[in-house]
Amino acid sequence: MAALQPQVAWLPPDQRLHLSHGPTDLIIKAEGNDAQRAYQQAITAMDNLLEDIVKELPDLRLPASADTRFHHPVAKRMQHASLGYGNQFITPMAAVAGAIADYVLDAMVTGNDVTKVSVNNGGDIAFWLARDQSVTAVLADMNDARIHIHSTHPWRGMATSGHGGRSLSLGIADAVTVIADQASTADAAATMIANAVHLPHHHPEADRIHTAPALSLDSASDLGSRPVTTHVGALSSSAIAQALDSGEIAAQAILSHKPIAGAVIRVKDHIRIVGFESHSDIIMLKEESKIWSISQ
């Protein structure tokens, strides 16, 4: 049986490319003289992509290891992004959405005269900027916080993780957005920080956090029987601050050895910003109803 090809559509009003293939849903925008050719290369890059990744899926669902040999470029990106977390549990699947975005972006910019390209894979975004170009992204549910990236910045990817999103999470963060050198790096880092945003089991408000084994929600989950968050009830400000502290510790540890700019962490109506020391112009805040705390 022939492999299914991605569904192709053009979205008004700016004719962005929409590529849908299985669980992968890409919104792509290209600007420049070769934009149309870049779009065609994106379509070509998606041909047989998921089928090829599925061949390596059993190993991709295992804890990340430098000893595992992967063959497809996306699988290799996933492995690379998930390494370097020591004994913490992480599989290459933590970076799958970002790795696909990076892969399609690379295909689009190869050999083309483009000024700006973005590949949005369900909120995990890879982008490319020519000289003197910039991009601004609004962070959903972050009180209109904006991430501004200029071509002089080294950052070319962002990703968001948290409970209640497309993926399962071990933590209670509503959202963790990470800016990094590429989308796959950001994807893995956002996953790990989101997992760390939690209260200890002995905390008096811990019973307000409801969990279920990952496999009971997704029979194919790489998280196995680990308890993932299904609901977070009302929490006091002090409990939220304690959970944010745990997330900040994880973010600072990742900042010390991974190419990320920083993280924006939200639990309920509290937001913690970690990092961005060398690029204070990246985060633009509109402070109104939400409670912000900035750690640098």
Buried (B, 14 or more C-beta within 10 A) or exposed (E): EEEEEBEBEEEEEEEBBBBBBEEBBBBBBBBBEBBEBBBBBBBBBBBBBBEBBEEBBEBBBEBBEEEBEBEBBBBBBBBBBBBBBEEEBBBBBBBBBBBBBBBBBBBBBEEBEBBBBBBBBBBBBBBBBBEEBEBEBEBEBBBBBBBBBBBEBEBBBBBBBBBBBBBBBBBBBBBBBBBBBBBBBBBBBBBBBBBBBBBEEEBEBBEBBEBBBBBEEEEEBBBEEBBBBBEBEEBEEEBBBBBBBBBBEBBBBBBEEBBBBBBBBBBBEBBBBBBBEEBEEBBEBEEEEBBBBEBE
